[in-house]
Amino acid sequence: MLWSRQQCELYDRQGYLLVPGLFAGEEIDALNRVAGELLTGNEQVDRMHRERERSGAIRQIYLAHRHSRHFQAVAGDERVVAPVKQILQSEIYIWHSKINVKDAFEGTVWLWHQDYGYWMWDGVDPRLVSVMIFLDRATLNNGCLMVAAGSHRWGRLEHTPDETTTSYKQWCVEAALLRQRLDEAMINHVTGEPGDALFFDCNLLHGSGHNMSPLPRKTFIVAYNDLNNRPRPVEHPRPDWVVSRSFESVGSGRQIAEG
């Protein structure tokens, strides 16, 4: 389950590492069946927090790992957990999880940002790692993730709120700062197949474009925090669906196919 020295070095240099085929087809099929149920669910009944596009299409569903044994299993699977512990050199807990959705032709952009641009306001240090598991194919046309290789080494950049580009308030890096720091050669498009997994640093600069394709793009993202990096008190604490108050150390989980 642990990464090789070469994988660790590549992650450290780039701020991310794509692991192809981490989960098998039958495991992803099970996750997609559950995701389909969650997408048609009612938040008044299941109490799951959902964000929507202006069209009404779902953009995000939070905390699938608390509502589904299949997503719970993948969030605790050693194929995911062991490398994250290896990166952070610490025990970890789940900061939050979410299913990100880009419906065919409707899924809109994520502006350039660092996840820590959001999370710095939650009273933590940049000791978090996210794992994005592809539930669908990710292509250039359906809004695959774009990353700026090596940008995690810049540290946190200044972010400003954007409440007009999409239906969701985004914290993003201003264009003027991007012009100073971002080189075209740094930008990589992370394409892949269902079952691939992307591990990335909380200070990695990333974003994505509009889904211009008939193919939907769903991903399951689990953000993990160093167990010693629990949120300090802040003036306006965000709700538990985005900043967990459950600090249970993540251990081994059964494989999805066994669930």
DONU-869095 format. One record per residue: z, x, y of N, C-alpha, C, O, CB in turn; residue in one letter. Coordinates in steps of 0.001 Angstrom, whole numbers, padded with zeros to 6 digits, always signed. Glycine has a CB too. Example, Ala and Ser with C-alpha at 12.3 -4.5 7.8 and 13.67 -1.06 7.14 Angstrom:
<nodes>
+007800+013190-005690+007800+012300-004500+007800+013200-003300+008465+014236-003319+009046+011308-004473a +007080+012850-002250+007140+013670-001060+007870+012900+000030+008039+013409+001138+005725+014084-000598s 
</nodes>
This chain:
<nodes>
+000000+000820-001206+000000+000000+000000+000000+000860+001265-000512+000436+002301+001209-000930+000001m +000568+002057+001188+000653+002903+002374-000701+003520+002695-001534+003720+001811+001701+004002+002177l -000905+003816+003971-002146+004430+004407-002160+005923+004104-001118+006565+003976-002356+004194+005895w -003367+006448+003994-003542+007885+003839-003307+008571+005181-003228+007915+006220-004955+008215+003293s -003199+009879+005146-003038+010627+006389-004234+010406+007306-004076+010280+008520-002859+012124+006098r -005435+010359+006724-006639+010155+007531-006631+008788+008215-007028+008673+009375-007890+010294+006660q -006181+007753+007504-006092+006423+008104-005072+006402+009240-005321+005814+010292-005720+005380+007042q -003933+007040+009026-002901+007089+010074-003410+007819+011306-003158+007395+012433-001629+007773+009550c -004120+008909+011093-004655+009674+012223-005690+008877+012983-005733+008928+014213-005262+010986+011745e -006539+008131+012260-007561+007322+012919-006920+006203+013730-007343+005917+014850-008536+006739+011887l -005896+005570+013159-005175+004527+013893-004551+005100+015157-004647+004503+016230-004090+003888+013007y -003917+006248+015031-003257+006873+016179-004265+007231+017268-003964+007115+018456-002493+008129+015737d -005455+007663+016870-006470+008068+017840-007129+006864+018509-007356+006873+019719-007530+008927+017163r -007435+005833+017732-008178+004674+018239-007277+003586+018807-007658+002880+019741-009025+004092+017141q -006071+003453+018235-005207+002324+018567-005449+001127+017683-004865+000065+017903-005397+001932+019995g -006304+001279+016683-006591+000192+015749-007200+000775+014483-007694+001902+014473-007545-000859+016387y -007153-000018+013411-007820+000364+012163-008253-000903+011448-007448-001808+011228-006883+001229+011252l -009518-000965+011088-010054-002077+010309-010005-001706+008835-010514-000659+008434-011509-002426+010747l -009388-002571+008026-009298-002366+006585-010157-003431+005906-009731-004581+005807-007807-002431+006088v -011345-003079+005441-012228-004076+004811-011653-004582+003486-011037-003832+002730-013623-003476+004575p -011871-005874+003225-011538-006457+001935-010086-006366+001537-009782-006224+000352-012338-005824+000906g -009171-006445+002503-007750-006350+002170-007305-007541+001329-006437-007408+000467-006906-006263+003446l -007904-008709+001583-007582-009909+000815-008828-010399+000088-009942-010326+000608-007015-011021+001734f -008616-010892-001110-009714-011319-001973-010220-012703-001569-009565-013440-000832-009269-011327-003442a -011414-013028-002080-012063-014289-001722-011231-015513-002023-011172-016433-001208-013358-014403-002430g -010573-015546-003198-009790-016733-003555-008564-016876-002655-008114-017990-002390-009356-016664-005027e -008031-015765-002191-006902-015814-001270-007330-016388+000076-006627-017222+000649-006300-014416-001084e -008467-015951+000576-008983-016461+001849-009385-017920+001721-009200-018697+002658-010178-015624+002321i -009936-018303+000570-010276-019711+000355-009043-020594+000468-009100-021675+001055-010932-019901-001016d -007920-020132-000099-006670-020896-000025-006196-021016+001419-005764-022087+001845-005578-020233-000888a -006275-019924+002170-005875-019964+003574-006766-020897+004377-006279-021628+005239-005910-018567+004177l -008050-020881+004106-008959-021758+004846-008724-023227+004531-008881-024080+005405-010397-021396+004537n -008348-023532+003290-008026-024930+002966-006829-025400+003786-006842-026497+004345-007733-025090+001451r -005804-024568+003851-004610-024928+004627-004934-024973+006113-004486-025876+006820-003465-023928+004363v -005716-023997+006593-006084-023977+008012-006815-025261+008394-006597-025807+009476-006965-022749+008328a -007682-025742+007502-008379-026995+007774-007427-028164+007947-007651-029030+008792-009348-027297+006666g -006359-028194+007149-005355-029251+007278-004601-029127+008598-004319-030131+009253-004371-029203+006101e -004276-027900+008986-003548-027689+010232-004405-028042+011443-003895-028544+012445-003077-026243+010330l -005695-027782+011351-006591-028075+012467-006698-029575+012722-006948-029997+013851-007974-027494+012199l -006514-030369+011694-006604-031827+011845-005220-032476+011935-005101-033701+011960-007385-032432+010672t -004173-031639+011983-002817-032172+012033-002458-032747+013394-003200-032611+014366-001835-031099+011669g -001310-033386+013434-000811-034040+014644+000464-033339+015095+001454-033312+014364-000551-035557+014398n +000438-032769+016306+001601-032012+016767+002832-032874+016966+003951-032362+016956+001276-031313+018049e +002643-034177+017148+003796-035066+017266+004510-035207+015929+005691-035548+015873+003362-036441+017781q +003766-034938+014841+004333-035058+013496+004829-033708+012988+005974-033590+012549+003292-035634+012526v +003964-032682+013047+004339-031402+012439+005028-030447+013414+005546-029412+012993+003114-030734+011873d +005044-030777+014717+005733-029982+015739+005161-028570+015894+005850-027674+016379+007202-029890+015406r +003930-028372+015492+003293-027079+015692+002664-027043+017079+002059-028020+017520+002231-026806+014596m +002811-025918+017759+002246-025791+019096+000765-025450+019002+000378-024500+018321+002999-024720+019909h -000063-026239+019696-001501-026026+019705-001999-025881+021136-001564-026602+022033-002225-027181+018997r -002911-024945+021337-003644-024822+022592-005071-025268+022342-005632-025025+021274-003597-023360+023148e -005660-025933+023350-006999-026487+023172-007948-026020+024267-007539-025695+025382-006943-028006+023149r -009234-025998+023909-010275-025763+024899-010380-026998+025796-009815-028047+025486-011645-025446+024213e -011098-026868+026899-011297-028026+027777-012022-029154+027053-011865-030325+027400-012084-027620+029025r -012816-028795+026045-013541-029801+025271-012625-030570+024326-013018-031602+023781-014656-029145+024480s -011413-030075+024130-010484-030666+023167-010421-029907+021862-009509-030127+021065-010866-032084+022892g -011382-029005+021621-011367-028199+020402-010146-027283+020397-009748-026769+021442-012668-027368+020278a -009560-027082+019236-008370-026247+019129-008736-024786+019363-009728-024283+018837-007701-026424+017749i -007918-024128+020155-008079-022708+020468-007069-021858+019694-007396-020766+019231-007921-022473+021979r -005854-022359+019559-004791-021640+018852-003819-022619+018210-003558-023697+018742-004041-020700+019813q -003287-022225+017055-002165-022922+016426-001103-021866+016133-001391-020851+015499-002607-023691+015106i +000100-022101+016586+001163-021114+016418+002041-021396+015200+002231-022540+014789+002019-021069+017661y +002570-020304+014642+003604-020291+013604+003165-020920+012289+003933-021644+011654+004820-021001+014101l +001930-020644+011881+001467-021130+010580+002346-020590+009454+002497-021244+008422+000001-020729+010346a +002927-019407+009642+003743-018827+008570+005030-019612+008339+005635-019486+007274+004079-017379+008894h +005462-020414+009301+006656-021241+009106+006318-022604+008501+007200-023297+007993+007380-021434+010435r +005060-022981+008555+004666-024328+008133+003859-024342+006841+003587-025413+006297+003867-024988+009222h +003477-023183+006346+002649-023119+005137+003114-021962+004275+003272-020843+004763+001145-022965+005491s +003337-022230+002978+003750-021157+002074+002643-020131+001903+002923-018960+001646+004149-021726+000714r +001379-020554+002043+000274-019613+001912+000259-018609+003067+000113-017405+002854-001056-020368+001851h +000410-019114+004281+000448-018208+005424+001750-017410+005455+001768-016268+005916+000280-018991+006726f +002824-018000+004971+004078-017255+004862+003918-016077+003902+004429-014985+004151+005218-018181+004388q +003199-016315+002798+002999-015259+001811+002207-014099+002386+002539-012939+002142+002293-015811+000587a +001161-014399+003146+000351-013312+003684+001107-012546+004762+000936-011334+004892-000961-013855+004246v +001932-013231+005530+002709-012559+006580+003731-011595+005991+004137-010642+006656+003417-013590+007458a +004151-011834+004752+005118-010960+004096+004510-010078+003018+005231-009367+002318+006208-011781+003500g +003197-010118+002880+002516-009363+001831+002599-007865+002111+002388-007428+003243+001046-009805+001715d +002903-007086+001089+003067-005639+001267+001789-004954+001720+001850-003874+002308+003541-005012-000020e +000634-005551+001461-000611-004958+001940-000667-004946+003466-001346-004116+004070-001812-005721+001376r +000054-005873+004071+000147-005947+005531+001411-005254+006026+001371-004443+006951+000126-007412+006000v +002523-005586+005400+003828-005155+005898+004029-003651+005771+004533-003013+006696+004928-005877+005156v +003641-003081+004638+003894-001654+004415+003226-000761+005465+003882+000144+005980+003409-001258+003034a +001933-000980+005808+001348-000143+006865+001993-000344+008233+002101+000608+009006-000124-000423+006972p +002429-001578+008547+003065-001815+009847+004383-001049+009924+004688-000434+010946+003305-003335+010078v +005163-001086+008843+006401-000304+008814+006096+001187+008915+006834+001941+009549+007198-000598+007529k +005010+001598+008290+004610+003002+008348+004262+003412+009780+004609+004509+010219+003414+003256+007418q +003580+002530+010499+003214+002813+011893+004456+002903+012773+004613+003853+013539+002262+001728+012433i +005333+001916+012662+006494+001833+013543+007676+002661+013060+008615+002918+013813+006917+000405+013688l +007622+003082+011777+008721+003858+011203+010041+003105+011349+011063+003665+011743+008817+005242+011878q +009982+001816+011018+011152+000968+011227+011023-000287+010378+009935-000638+009923+011314+000602+012723s +012151-000959+010173+012103-002315+009644+011515-003224+010727+011610-002919+011916+013530-002806+009197e +010912-004332+010314+010191-005192+011252+010543-006660+011023+011033-007041+009959+008672-004983+011116i +010284-007466+012039+010361-008921+011890+009129-009541+012553+008395-008870+013278+011687-009490+012520y +008920-010812+012294+007736-011484+012822+008015-011977+014232+008879-012827+014446+007314-012656+011910i +007285-011443+015174+007381-011831+016585+006796-013233+016769+007413-014097+017391+006641-010803+017499w +005624-013440+016230+005025-014774+016096+003781-014660+015232+003320-013558+014932+004677-015390+017494h +003245-015797+014838+001946-015819+014164+001107-016917+014784+001637-017852+015384+002100-016038+012625s -000207-016801+014637-001092-017820+015191-002437-017775+014473-002884-016731+013995-001280-017618+016717k -003051-018926+014417-004441-019012+013986-005270-019159+015250-005134-020139+015982-004681-020214+012982i -006127-018182+015501-007046-018256+016638-008364-018837+016168-008886-018463+015117-007261-016859+017282n -008896-019756+016958-010098-020491+016555-011156-020381+017640-010879-020579+018823-009770-021975+016270v -012369-020062+017218-013529-020167+018107-014543-021060+017414-015330-020607+016583-014144-018749+018445k -014510-022328+017769-015446-023277+017165-016883-022905+017516-017152-022311+018559-015139-024713+017630d -017787-023265+016629-019202-023016+016873-019611-023578+018232-019393-024758+018510-020063-023633+015754a -020197-022744+019069-020726-023077+020389-019649-023439+021421-019953-023510+022612-021687-024218+020259f -018406-023668+020997-017362-024136+021913-016291-023095+022210-015682-023118+023279-016711-025356+021348e -016057-022178+021265-014986-021203+021448-015271-020299+022642-016336-019689+022723-014806-020363+020181g -014322-020215+023564-014563-019497+024819-013913-018119+024815-013323-017690+023823-014042-020310+026000t -014036-017448+025937-013715-016027+026033-012216-015778+026060-011418-016645+026415-014352-015433+027269v -011863-014546+025666-010567-013962+025970-010854-012785+026893-011583-011865+026522-009782-013518+024657w -010292-012811+028074-010534-011763+029053-009858-010459+028607-008934-010470+027793-010020-012196+030446l -010338-009339+029159-009765-008045+028799-008260-008031+029090-007828-008336+030201-010475-006906+029567w -007484-007677+028086-006033-007650+028244-005412-006751+027186-006072-006348+026228-005446-009072+028154h -004156-006448+027369-003297-005852+026346-002259-006907+025974-001758-007614+026848-002612-004509+026856q -001936-007020+024705-000920-007997+024327+000410-007711+025027+001161-008629+025356-000726-007999+022806d +000689-006431+025248+001936-006103+025940+001888-006529+027403+002927-006596+028058+002220-004602+025842y +000705-006815+027920+000602-007394+029254+001287-008757+029337+001762-009158+030399-000857-007524+029655g +001333-009468+028198+002099-010715+028090+003552-010401+027722+004487-010910+028342+001461-011666+027032y +003721-009559+026708+005026-009411+026066+006024-008608+026882+007227-008689+026630+004856-008767+024735w +005557-007838+027848+006488-007086+028687+007470-008013+029403+008599-007626+029707+005719-006249+029710m +007021-009251+029670+007870-010213+030367+008948-010787+029457+009834-011503+029925+007025-011338+030935w +008885-010485+028167+009825-011052+027207+010994-010128+026897+011791-010416+026004+009107-011389+025937d +011106-009008+027635+012262-008146+027476+012204-007207+026288+013239-006876+025709+013458-008970+027366g +010991-006766+025912+010858-005823+024805+010080-004594+025266+009365-004630+026267+010156-006491+023594v +010236-003506+024514+009449-002299+024720+008167-002396+023885+008088-003242+022994+010272-001025+024342d +007167-001556+024149+005885-001665+023430+005948-001094+022023+005291-000105+021699+004796-000959+024205p +006761-001751+021192+006950-001331+019797+006509-002452+018875+007223-002816+017941+008432-000947+019519r +005340-002992+019137+004820-004113+018350+003431-003775+017827+002662-003057+018467+004779-005412+019196l +003132-004307+016657+001820-004129+016020+001343-005497+015545+002117-006276+014988+001890-003103+014821v +000068-005780+015767-000521-007030+015299-001498-006770+014169-002140-005721+014105-001221-007761+016445s -001598-007752+013275-002557-007690+012176-003395-008963+012221-002869-010071+012119-001835-007528+010785v -004705-008787+012376-005645-009902+012432-006393-009978+011108-007103-009042+010742-006638-009745+013623m -006240-011076+010393-006920-011272+009119-008085-012229+009337-007897-013340+009833-005941-011817+008030i -009266-011804+008974-010466-012602+009201-010529-013729+008169-010540-013474+006965-011744-011715+009129f -010570-014963+008641-010760-016126+007767-012232-016514+007670-012649-017142+006696-009940-017317+008278l -013006-016146+008664-014458-016357+008685-015140-015026+008987-014492-014044+009348-014861-017443+009743d -016448-015018+008835-017206-013850+009287-017036-013694+010790-016988-014677+011529-018711-013979+008916r -016946-012450+011229-016908-012137+012667-018188-011387+012997-018442-010313+012451-015627-011284+013055a -018994-011952+013889-020294-011382+014220-020408-011171+015726-019569-011631+016501-021431-012292+013715t -021456-010470+016117-021712-010288+017544-021952-011620+018230-021636-011779+019409-022909-009368+017760l -022511-012583+017497-022896-013857+018107-021763-014871+018183-021784-015748+019046-024031-014452+017343n -020770-014769+017294-019721-015801+017309-018428-015332+017976-017351-015862+017701-019419-016246+015893n -018545-014339+018849-017403-013960+019677-016418-013039+019001-015208-013212+019144-016694-015168+020117g -016922-012051+018258-016013-011107+017595-015169-010352+018625-015503-010291+019808-016810-010108+016726c -014081-009788+018143-013192-009035+019016-013890-007784+019537-014636-007126+018812-011901-008658+018276l -013638-007469+020800-014102-006226+021408-012871-005405+021752-011922-005918+022344-014988-006494+022681m -012885-004129+021381-011737-003261+021626-012201-002018+022369-013341-001578+022221-011032-002877+020297v -011299-001458+023171-011563-000213+023882-010820+000900+023152-009611+001066+023317-011124-000302+025392a -011550+001654+022350-010935+002671+021504-010169+003695+022338-010695+004244+023305-012000+003371+020661a -008925+003942+021951-008090+004926+022624-007354+004420+023840-006552+005153+024418-008909+006061+023017g -007600+003183+024250-006983+002661+025482-005479+002470+025347-004779+002384+026357-007625+001339+025867s -004966+002401+024115-003513+002251+023940-002756+003436+024513-001574+003327+024836-003168+002087+022460h -003437+004568+024639-002781+005769+025158-002629+005738+026678-001960+006601+027248-003564+007003+024749r -003232+004770+027330-003066+004638+028777-001688+004084+029138-001250+004200+030282-004156+003736+029352w -001006+003482+028161+000197+002743+028479-000169+001385+029052-001336+000993+029053+001074+003527+029459g +000830+000674+029537+000564-000670+030048-000193-000611+031369+000166+000147+032270+001875-001445+030226r -001234-001410+031472-001980-001569+032715-001465-002800+033462-000862-003690+032863-003506-001691+032434l -001704-002842+034753-001299-004015+035529-002175-005206+035156-003397-005090+035066-001388-003729+037052e -001532-006353+034941-002224-007590+034601-001975-008630+035699-000939-008619+036363-001755-008123+033216h -002936-009514+035870-002789-010634+036800-003122-011928+036074-003918-011917+035136-003701-010452+038049t -002530-013044+036488-002786-014309+035795-004132-014903+036173-004544-014843+037331-001686-015307+036101p -004810-015472+035197-006068-016184+035396-005909-017578+034802-005715-017725+033595-007278-015418+034743d -005992-018605+035655-005813-019985+035199-007082-020809+035375-007042-022035+035267-004666-020642+035952e -008215-020149+035647-009454-020887+035924-010559-020644+034902-011399-021518+034687-009960-020523+037285t -010575-019463+034265-011693-019135+033380-011726-020031+032154-012794-020488+031744-011615-017683+032949t -010566-020284+031568-010484-021130+030378-009368-022156+030574-008735-022215+031628-010232-020272+029094t -009142-022960+029538-008079-023960+029589-006703-023317+029428-005685-023961+029680-008293-025016+028506s -006668-022064+029013-005425-021378+028685-005134-020319+029740-006002-019507+030060-005500-020741+027277y -003925-020323+030281-003553-019297+031248-003568-017933+030570-002885-017717+029569-002159-019591+031859k -004358-017013+031130-004473-015681+030561-003944-014634+031541-004132-014742+032753-005931-015382+030190q -003281-013622+030991-002934-012435+031754-004009-011406+031452-004214-011048+030292-001490-011900+031399w -004686-010934+032460-005840-010069+032229-005822-008884+033191-005170-008914+034234-007149-010862+032384c -006553-007845+032809-006672-006656+033640-007759-006896+034675-008858-007334+034334-006985-005395+032782v -007463-006615+035923-008405-006880+037007-009657-006017+036870-009604-004895+036367-007739-006634+038363e -010785-006564+037331-012065-005874+037228-012042-004521+037927-012639-003560+037443-013168-006733+037810a -011351-004441+039067-011308-003181+039813-010657-002085+038979-011114-000942+038988-010547-003361+041139a -009592-002427+038258-008918-001447+037417-009771-001099+036205-009798+000053+035773-007552-001972+036971l -010464-002084+035658-011345-001825+034522-012459-000851+034909-012829+000019+034122-011946-003142+033998l -012983-000999+036108-014051-000101+036556-013567+001350+036605-014336+002282+036369-014566-000533+037940r -012300+001522+036909-011734+002871+036990-011481+003464+035604-011638+004669+035409-010431+002848+037788q -011094+002631+034650-010578+003148+033388-011519+002966+032196-011518+003785+031278-009283+002490+033086r -012311+001914+032204-013060+001542+030993-014473+002104+031029-015232+001866+031968-013111+000014+030838l -014806+002849+029993-016149+003399+029844-016887+002594+028774-016303+002228+027754-016100+004919+029471d -018165+002321+029008-018964+001529+028065-018920+002122+026657-018924+001384+025672-020417+001438+028545e -018878+003438+026560-018899+004091+025250-017624+003832+024450-017607+004026+023234-019097+005585+025421a -016555+003394+025123-015294+003122+024438-015305+001784+023718-014507+001568+022807-014151+003158+025422m -016203+000877+024115-016145-000503+023642-016775-000623+022257-017942-000282+022061-016851-001442+024634i -015999-001106+021315-016474-001354+019957-016351-002833+019629-015358-003472+019977-015688-000506+018937n -017360-003377+018958-017323-004755+018479-016808-004744+017041-017378-004080+016175-018740-005431+018570h -015735-005477+016796-015116-005482+015470-015695-006647+014667-015173-007762+014696-013552-005592+015572v -016761-006370+013967-017369-007366+013089-016804-007184+011688-016275-006123+011358-018926-007245+013083t -016919-008224+010866-016397-008098+009514-016532-009378+008721-017081-010373+009194-014961-007682+009553g -016018-009329+007503-016119-010417+006555-014756-011046+006295-013730-010417+006556-016731-009927+005255e -014728-012282+005783-013443-012888+005419-012665-011979+004470-013208-011469+003490-013662-014270+004769p -011388-011788+004781-010543-010914+003977-010328-009551+004585-009412-008834+004182-011127-010754+002630g -011161-009172+005557-010926-007925+006284-009695-008091+007177-009348-009205+007567-012177-007526+007131d -009049-006985+007491-007839-007036+008335-007881-005922+009370-008185-004770+009061-006550-006916+007472a -007570-006294+010605-007526-005342+011715-006081-005152+012138-005405-006114+012503-008393-005829+012914l -005603-003911+012090-004279-003536+012574-004460-002936+013962-005317-002071+014147-003563-002525+011597f -003659-003384+014959-003850-002827+016299-002566-002783+017115-001662-003603+016952-004884-003628+017040f -002524-001792+018000-001379-001509+018858-001280-002551+019972-002291-003097+020414-001487-000091+019453d -000052-002820+020421+000151-003849+021443-000386-003435+022810-000515-004282+023694+001624-004177+021557c -000701-002157+023007-001284-001713+024269-002793-001477+024170-003400-000972+025114-000600-000446+024729n -003397-001832+023048-004843-001696+022920-005534-002724+023813-005248-003918+023721-005285-001868+021444l -006437-002269+024672-007206-003169+025525-008260-003874+024674-009038-003226+023975-007871-002393+026707l -008280-005206+024737-009225-005967+023920-009562-007295+024582-008865-007742+025493-008653-006205+022515h -010624-007913+024119-011074-009209+024605-012167-009706+023678-012435-009089+022647-011579-009122+026078g -012798-010809+024032-013897-011318+023215-014727-012294+024035-014255-012878+025010-013365-012001+021930s -015968-012454+023616-016897-013319+024336-016953-014722+023777-016232-015073+022843-018265-012725+024316g -017819-015510+024365-018018-016898+023962-018690-016952+022589-019507-016091+022261-018866-017655+025012h -018350-017948+021799-019044-018166+020528-020370-018874+020807-020397-020063+021126-018161-019003+019537n -021448-018140+020686-022789-018670+020939-023520-018985+019644-024740-019149+019629-023603-017681+021763m -022764-019067+018562-023339-019157+017223-022971-020478+016559-022004-021123+016964-022869-017984+016360s -023734-020894+015536-023328-022054+014737-022205-021729+013757-021724-022613+013048-024518-022598+013978p -021785-020462+013714-020708-020059+012812-019363-020105+013531-019225-019498+014593-020968-018648+012255l -018374-020801+012988-017036-020749+013576-016411-019386+013308-016837-018664+012407-016139-021880+013010p -015402-019042+014092-014663-017789+013857-013175-018066+013919-012619-018292+014994-015055-016698+014895r -012541-018048+012775-011091-018222+012688-010454-016913+012219-010986-016210+011360-010726-019392+011721k -009305-016613+012808-008515-015460+012370-007049-015867+012308-006597-016734+013057-008714-014240+013327t -006324-015234+011414-004873-015409+011349-004247-014109+011836-004492-013043+011272-004386-015775+009886f -003437-014204+012890-002845-013020+013509-001330-013091+013374-000704-014088+013736-003261-012902+015004i -000757-012023+012852+000692-011901+012791+001101-010711+013653+000630-009592+013448+001191-011733+011315v +001974-010960+014609+002513-009893+015456+003893-009529+014925+004749-010394+014740+002581-010332+016967a +004096-008240+014685+005366-007731+014151+006056-006874+015208+005417-006124+015945+005133-006908+012848y +007366-007008+015259+008165-006233+016200+009149-005351+015445+009658-005736+014392+008911-007160+017177n +009414-004177+015981+010472-003298+015497+011789-004081+015514+012141-004688+016525+010573-001993+016369d +012499-004064+014412+013738-004829+014308+014768-004393+015344+015659-005169+015692+014320-004689+012914l +014660-003160+015842+015575-002661+016865+015085-002946+018284+015677-002476+019256+015778-001176+016688n +014013-003708+018398+013391-003987+019700+013509-005469+020058+012588-006064+020618+011908-003562+019689n +014643-006039+019726+014825-007472+019987+014791-007749+021487+015175-006896+022288+016156-007972+019382r +014336-008934+021864+014204-009239+023296+015535-009164+024043+016550-009704+023604+013606-010621+023474p +015497-008484+025174+016639-008480+026087+016613-009772+026909+015562-010404+027010+016612-007219+027021r +017728-010176+027492+017729-011394+028310+016761-011262+029484+016719-010232+030156+019149-011694+028826p +015987-012318+029719+015064-012359+030847+015303-013651+031621+015957-014574+031136+013579-012256+030368v +014763-013695+032820+015040-014830+033705+014405-016119+033204+015005-017190+033300+014545-014533+035106e +013194-016016+032669+012502-017218+032189+012049-016995+030750+010873-016721+030514+011282-017568+033100h +012960-017107+029786+012577-016855+028391+011558-017870+027890+011662-019065+028168+013810-016880+027493p +010578-017377+027150+009561-018266+026602+010052-018894+025305+010993-018382+024696+008247-017506+026364r +009443-019984+024871+009939-020706+023692+009765-019919+022403+009032-018932+022342+009233-022033+023565p +010462-020390+021376+010522-019714+020087+009162-019650+019392+008941-018761+018570+011516-020412+019193d +008256-020561+019701+006961-020511+019009+006136-019300+019415+005183-018942+018724+006172-021777+019287w +006493-018662+020533+005761-017467+020945+006648-016223+020965+006139-015108+020848+005149-017683+022317v +007955-016389+021111+008912-015273+021062+010022-015671+020087+010966-016367+020460+009501-014936+022505v +009902-015229+018856+010817-015669+017814+012255-015239+018101+012514-014128+018563+010371-015126+016470s +013177-016151+017814+014609-015832+017851+015157-015663+016437+016372-015607+016243+015393-016934+018597r +014273-015584+015459+014657-015314+014084+014342-013850+013802+013187-013434+013896+013917-016268+013079s +015361-013067+013456+015212-011621+013328+015343-011163+011881+015871-010086+011606+016241-010912+014187f +014863-011980+010975+014918-011638+009555+013911-010538+009237+012727-010660+009550+014646-012881+008685e +014385-009476+008620+013512-008375+008243+012463-008863+007247+012774-009597+006310+014329-007209+007645s +011223-008447+007463+010125-008876+006600+010097-007998+005365+010029-006773+005458+008765-008819+007346v +010151-008648+004191+010103-007910+002933+008845-008237+002169+007848-008672+002745+011325-008217+002081g +008895-008027+000888+007747-008280+000031+007474-009774-000045+008390-010593+000018+007977-007702-001375s +006202-010110-000182+005799-011495-000355+004843-011602-001522+004115-010653-001814+005156-012045+000924g +004830-012741-002194+003877-012924-003283+002462-012994-002751+002241-013379-001603+004201-014184-004076r +001526-012630-003563+000134-012750-003148-000230-014218-003037+000341-015064-003725-000808-012026-004138q -001173-014511-002175-001539-015898-001886-002008-016624-003147-001688-017793-003365-002634-015945-000815i -002759-015920-003953-003323-016544-005147-002225-017028-006104-002444-017934-006908-004248-015557-005866a -001036-016407-006003+000087-016805-006869+000861-017982-006268+001651-018636-006950+001039-015612-007094e +000616-018238-004966+001347-019310-004297+000858-020662-004669+001381-021664-004181+001266-019156-002834g 
</nodes>
